[in-house]
């Protein structure tokens, strides 16, 4: 029978076995539950709201009534003895099943979920001469969400208008997309404005025969073109055009795009290179499952797998030896499959706000496949 602890939060020294079993704590105010039977925690660099689903296979009715777990209550999800919470948010839903015994399932999302669900509210919906982070804070503060920014977002935005019916997240994401910025959340339920402009060193290693339980590679060229033509205009340059080539594709595929806003020659050239680089980078993706939730299964104090970090992926059969960006992490524990982490990985170039210049059709070092692009001067016409 799984352990259920309800009462004031207490600190105690956990033994090695407890830590390695990755105890998951659901904290509501001063009350906490641990040792859930089934757990699923989803983190990502593009979803902007962490989520979790946790289940108890046995319910102590008296204690559950005392705990008063109901949807919309604020809560925290914590792992083991980690100091920082993994999710700070609210209970979205609960589901009680009495088919065989009793089972309670709790669904939780980060505070930032309100920015995804709710409409952008502002007296005028118009911002003039403000920085990206300032506009984001103005919109998020209405719902009590803090915004943090760890990158330079560039010059103030001359003019930005909110669409009356769009969500807060859509408005901020539209603004950030123009600057090549990403939106995600952190363990405290804050909205984080960031970028993948500088690829950090690999924090962990993934290797067949060492810590990989399963791996899937998907290659998809449906959004990849041999030629990107970008058009734009401003008052002093009404015919700005730029072309960027991806010579890896042997058949002709042309994509013509108009800039969403006024753009001169320099802007359309940058957009053309960005389209070619990001689409090529995102055409190859990997799904890897590893045992445990931490980068070092032998060290209970090692970091958990997190999106936005780099992992070195090695596979002798496929000839892989590359640094890949972890874009999504799903931490799961079930009675059937045990404790595992499912990682989605891609080439960092696919997520760069100011992508490296590429030469198409050349094999990158250690790639083991002619699908990859190599750093160099762009093939722009």
N, C-alpha and C positions, 0 to 999 in steps of 0.2 A: 504494500500500500504506500503510495507516495506521501511524503511528509508535507504537512500543511502547517505553516507557522503564521499565526495571527496575533498581533499585539503591538506594543510599542517597539519601534525600531531599536535593535540592540546590536552592538558590535561584539564579535567574538573571533578568535583566531581559528580560521578554517583549516582542516588538515589537508594534506596533499590530494587525497582522494576526492574530497568535496570540490576542490578547485578544478581538478581535471574534468570533473563531470559538468563543469560550466553551470553553476547554479544561477538561475534566472530569477531576479526579484522584481515583483510588481509592487510598487509603492504608491499608496494613496494617502496623502497626509502623513500621519505618524504610524500608519499600519502597513505591513508588508507581507506578501506571500512569496514563498520560494518552492523549489523542487516541482516545477510544472512537468506534466508527463509529455506533452507535445508542444513544440515551440517552432515558430517560423518568424524570422525577423528580416525585413527587406530594407536595404540601403542602396542609394544610387546617386550618381553625380547629376542626373537629369530629372529625377522625379520630384525633388524639392520637398518631399515629406516622407520621412521614415515611417515604417509601419510594422506592426507585429500582431501575431495571433498566438495566444497561449491557452492551453487547455489543462484542466484538472480532471483526472479520471475518477476521482472520488471527492464528493462534496460533504463537508461537515456543515449541516444545515444551520445549527446554532451559531457557528462562527461566521458563516456567510451572511446571515441576517445582521449580526453585530457589525460586520465590516461594511455593509451597505454599499456593495459594488453595483453601481447603476451607470448606464450610458451618460456621457457628457461630463463625468467627473474628471478632474485633472489627475494625472498619474505620471510615474516614471518607470522606465524599464532599465534595470541594472544587471550587469553580469559579474558574478563572483565577487571578488574584492576590489574591482576597479573603482577608482575614486570618482570618475566622471560618469554620468548617466549615458546610456546608449540612445535612449529616446525620452524626451520630455513632451508630453502632449495630453491627449484626452481619450477616454474610452468611447469609441464609436458605436460599438454594439456588443451585446452579450447573447449567448445562445445556450440554453439549457436543454440537454437531451436526457430523457428518462427511459429510453428504449431498453437498454441493458444496464442496470444499475443507474448511475447518474454521472453526467459529464458536463462541465461548464467550460465554455469557450469565450474568451475575451478578445476583442479586436481593438487595437490601439493605433492611433496615428499621431505624428508630430504636431505641435501647435501650428506649424506652417501650413497644415492642411486647410485651415480657415482661409488662407490667402488663395488657395487653389479653388475652393468651393464658393467663396463669397465675392460679391461685386465690389469694384473699386469705388470708394466714396470720397469725394473731394468737392469743396464748395464751387469751384469753377471747372475743374478737370484740366486746367491749363497751367503749365509750368514754363517759366521763361528764365533762361540764363542760370540754371541750377545743375549741379553735378548729379550724376546717375544715382549715387548713394543717397543724396538728399531727397530726390524724388521718390526713391524706393521707401525711405523712412517715412515720408509724408503719407504715403498710401498704406503702409503696414501698421503704423502707429494706431490708426483707427481701430484695428483689431487687437491691439496690445502685443504685437509681435516686434521684437527687436531685430534690427538689421545690422550686420557686421560686414565689413569690406576689407579684404586682405590684399588688394591689388590697386594699382593706379587705374582709375576708370577714364582718364583722359580729361579733356577740356569740358567746361560746362556745356550743357545742351541748350542751343539757342531757343528752341521751342519744342514742347512736347505736349500732346493732347491725349487724354484718356478717352477711350470709347465708352459711352455711358453704360453699355450692357456687358462689357468685358470684366473678367475676374481680376483681382489684384495681381495674381501671378501672371496672367496673360499680359497685362499692361507693363509690368516690370520686365518680363521676359522679352517682350517686343523691344523695349528700350535697350536691354542688355545685348540682344542679338546684334544690334547695329554696331556695338562696340566690341564684339567678339568675346563677351563675358558669359559665364555660366552661373546658374542659380542652383543652390543646394541647401540643405539644412544641416545643423549640427546636433549633438546630443542634448543641448539645452533648449531645443525648439526655436532657435534663431534662424533667420534667413541669411545665408552667406552668399555674398557676391564674390566670385573668384574666377580664375582662368587656368588654363593649362599652357601658359605661355612658356614656362621653363620646365622642362621635364626633369623631375628629381631623380636621384639615384634609386636603384631598385632596393626595396625594403625587405624583399623575401624572394625565395626561389621556388619554382615549380618544375618538377622533373619526373618524367615517366620512370617508374620503378622505384621512386623515392618517396613521393608524397601525393602523387596523382592517382585517384581512384578511377576516374573516367574523364575523357576529354572529347569534345566535339568541335570540329572546325567547319565554319560555314563561309563560303565565298559567293558573293552575290553582286553581279554587275548591272543590275537593272537600273540603278541610279548613277551609273558611271558612263561618261561620254568621251568620245575621242576629241571633241572640240567644244569649248565653252566660249560663247560670244556674249559679252555684256555690253549693254547700251545705257547711256545716261546723258543728262544734259543739265547745264546751269546757264545762267544768263550770259556768261562770256564764253561758253563752250557748248553750243547746242547739238553738236554731233560727236560727243565722246564715245569711243568704242574701244574694246579690248578683246583679244583672243588668247586663250590658253589651251595648250594641247596636252592630251594624255595619250602618248604614242604606244602605251601598252596594248590598247585596243586595236585590233587589226582591221576591223570593219568600221565604216564611217557612221558615227552617231553624233549629231550636232544638237546642242542645247542653246537656245537664245533666251536671255533674260534681260528684262528692263530693271534698272535700279529702282528700289522702292521709293527713293527720295532723290532730290537733286544731287548729281554726282558729276564731277569733272573727269578729265583723263586719268589723273593719278588714282582717283577713287575706283573707277571701273577696272583699271589694271589690277589693283589690289583684290577686288572682288573676284575677278576671273581666276587669279592664282589661288584664292581661297577656295573657290568652288572645286577646282581640279584637285587640290591637295586633300581637302576634307572628304570628298566623295571617294577618292582612292583609298584614303586611310580607313574609312568605315566599310569598305567592300570586303574586308576580311575580319572575321570575329571568331572568338574562341569561347567555349563554355567548359570550365574545368571544375571538377568536384574533388575536394580534398577532405581528409578526416579532421575533425576538430574545428574549432572556430578561431584558433590563433596561428600566427605565422610560424611558431615553433611549438609543435605539440609536446615536446619534452620540457617546455618551460611555461608553467602556468601564469607567469607574469609578463610573457611576451605580448605584443599588441594583437588585437583581433584583426582579422582581414577587414580593410576599409576601402571604400571607393575613393578614387582620386589619388591613389598611390600606384607605384610601379612595381611590377613583379617580373623577374627574369624567367622566361619559359623555355625549357630545354626538352627536346624530344629527338633522340637519335634516329628514329624511324622516319620522321617527317623532315629531318634536317633542320629543326628549329633551334635557334639560340638567340632570342630577341627580348628586348625590354618592352613590355606591354603595359598599357594603362588599365587598371581595374575600374570598370565603369559601373558595375553593379555587384552587390554581394547579397546572398540569401543564406542566412544562418538557420539551420533546421535541426530539430531533434525529434525523432519518433521512436517508438518501441521496436519497430521493424528494422529501420535503417541506421539507428544510432545517431551520433552527433556529427554533422557534416557542414561544410561551407561550399556553396556553389558560387563560382566566380565568373562574371562576364568580362572578357578582356578584348581590347582592340589596340591598334597602333596609335600612339599619342598624336601623330600628325593629323588624325581624323578629328581631333578636338582642339587643335591649336587656334587661338584667336588671330594670331599673326603667323600663319603656317610657314614652315621652311619652304624654300624653293626646291622644286623637284625636276629631275629628268626622268621621263617615263621609259619603261622598257628595260631597265637595268636591274640586276639582282643586288639587293642589299646584303651586306655582310652577314653571314650566318642565317639568312632567311630560308634557304633550302627550297625556294620556289621563285619563279619568275613573276610572281604576282606583285612583288614589293617594289616600291619606288625608292630612288636613291637621292640623297641630298645633293644639291648642285644648283646651277643656274637654271632658271625656268625656261621652257621652250615656248616663249611667247612671240606671236607674230605682230 
